[in-house]
Amino acid sequence: VEYQQSFQDFETLVGTFIGDMHDMVELSDLMNTVFGDTSLKRYLIVFQNHHELRPTGGFMGSFALIDVEKGKILSVDVPGGGTYDLQGQLSEYVKPPLPLQLVNARWEFQDANWFPDFAASAQKMEWFYSHARDRSVDGVIAVNATVLERVLRIVGPVDNQEFGLLLDADNALTKIQTQVEVGYDKTENKPKAVVASLLDQLVERMRHTETVDAVRLLSELHDALQEKEIQVYLNNQDVQKKVRTYGWTGELHATTLDQDYLGVIYANIGGQKSDARIKQAVSHQAVIQPDGSVVNTVVVRRTHSGTPEEGLYGATNIGYLRIYVPAGATLIDAGGFSYPPEDIFHVPEDWYKNDTDLMKIEKEESMQVKNGTRVTSEFGKTVFGNWMATSPGDTSEVYFTYTLPFQVFIPGSLSVPTEDSLLSRWSPKKPSTSKYTLYLEKQSGISTDFNSQVIYPENWLPVWRSAEDIDLASNGASANGVLSTNRVIGLLMQYMPQT
């Protein structure tokens, strides 16, 4: 009896932490390599504030340099000025992505996580760091502020006497935010010093965690990795490839030529910490035409529950929205956007360089003149981008309508099935069947309410769905939920003309 609780906790660990891992021996070897089994490793740890949403999870206000060797942390360096400490040391002057010119004429380290593909953003972070400090690192790990809440739920409240803060899972982010923004010593001018102090306390607390709590902590960290609250990039590509198999690298999913894809990526640019009061909902509708082509409409709705009296949290939420769709998709219409005044943008100096990484990744395709939607090609996807603004107490809504670059069936090849067996109905190779698959990519830092609806023409009946929570209709299906992890919606339809 005295061991039952520990055993149950271990069972939880086995089910949630180990259950989806391919090979524990491989994982053990992998962790040994990452934590410096043969040589010292230095990692850049960036802390992302999801209250100011950015493509990889949040604004990078603070960072740490951590040296590890033989599984032990040798040193932790957290600059007191946070990411802005690198401004004066940066040797290169490059133009930022166009939307970021709303806040800065020069691209700098704190805005490096512009690409929703974490590997690309991590490499850009390394570039900025090396050009500011003339030092290299072995990889980058992004940690969202929500991870702090997870840790505090396990280890309990932390009493930080240096800054007079008693932090628990419910109040930590708000108290730290206040300390960083207004509570720090203006003469010393190290607003992020509280992060270093707190990190020391947490590391020490976790070193002395009881076994049962260690199991719970591992489970929480595993969930954080699965939900992109922690993302990993390692320069050793052999090791990175192995980490990718566990879904911890935050890279955009590569789809097949006949697969629909949707990634809704929002970047708060000048909206302070107002994402703390934003609720986002995405509606997706795929209408299959009689010729088998697909017309999609995506609606993004953002509701601001804050008030102007809340300061940083009550600011107007201003941001640049990108939706990533299958490569070759054609924009038909879009609308509902709110554009910042052109005269508030910061124009780069003529002698600033074009960033070579940005030019390789973000290829301009066109601009839809009537609504200002920018169309680019990135990471094997077509991207539609435009501006949103949501005032406190209001709801804003934008839409995109576009055609997919493939057909889900060819009309001339349709035939009535002669066999009524289950196998014949489910076989996607039969000319009388049609397969539709949608891959939904979650953005780190936000859980989005979503609704997806697939509508086929008459005489098409659903015969299979990829998950039980997909509701079947007479000629299609729908799915609702909260997008906390990446998700696939699959549907197999049978052509059954009335006789």
MORA-V996586 format. One line per field, one symbol per residue. ss: DSSP state (~ for helix, > for strand, _ for the rest). phi: phi as a letter, one per 30 degrees, with the letter a starting at -180 (. if undefined). burial: # if it has 9 or more other ideal C-beta (glycine too) atoms within 8 Angstrom, else .. Layout:
BEGIN
ss: ???
phi: ???
burial: ???
END
This chain:
BEGIN
ss: ___~~~~~~~~~~~~~~~_____~~~~~~~~~~~______>>>>>>>>>_________>>>>>>>>>>>__>>>>>>____~~~~~~~~____>___~~~~~______~~~______~~~~~~~~~~~~~~~~_____>>>>>>_~~~~~~~~~~__>>>____>>>____~~~~~~~~~~~~_________~~~~~~~~~~~~~~~___~~~~~~~~~~~~~~~~___>>>>>__~~~~~~~~_______________>>>>>>>>>_____~~~~>>>>>>>>>>>____>>>>>>>>>>>>___~~~~~~~__>>>>>>>>>>___>>>>>>______~~~________>__~~~~~~_>>>>>>____>>>>>>__>>>>>>>>>>____>>>>>>>>>>>>>___~~~________~~~~~______>>>>>>>>>______>>>>>>>>____>>>>>>_____>>>__>>>>>>>>___>>>>>>>>>____
phi: .dcddddddddddddccceccdadddddddddddcidcadbbbccccccddbdbeckldddbabcbcbahicddabccedciddddedcdcccbddeeddddcadbdbedcdddcdddeddddddddddddcchbcbclbbcbddddedddddcdjdcccdecibccbddcedddddddddbcdddddhbdcdddddddedddddddcddedddddddddddddddcidbbbbbdddddedddddcicciddddcddccdbbbcbcbdbjchcdddccccbbcbbccddecjdbccbcccbbcccdbeddiedcdddcaccbccbeejdcdcaaajdbcdeddcdcdddedddddddddddccdcabdddbidccbcbhibcbcbacbbbdeicbcbbbbcacddbccacedcdbddcccdedddcdddddccbcbbbcccdddjbccdbbbbcbcddiccdbabdadddddbdblabbblcdcbebccbbcccdbddc
burial: .....#..##.###.###..#....##..#.#####....#############################......#.######.##...#...####.####.#############################....################.##..#.#..#.#.##...##.######...#....###############.##..#..##############.##########..##.###.#.###.#......###########.#####.##.##########..#############.#...#.###############..#.#..#..#..#.......#...#..#.###.##.....#..#########.##########.#...#########...##....#..#......###.....###############.#########..#####.##...#....#####...#..###########...
END
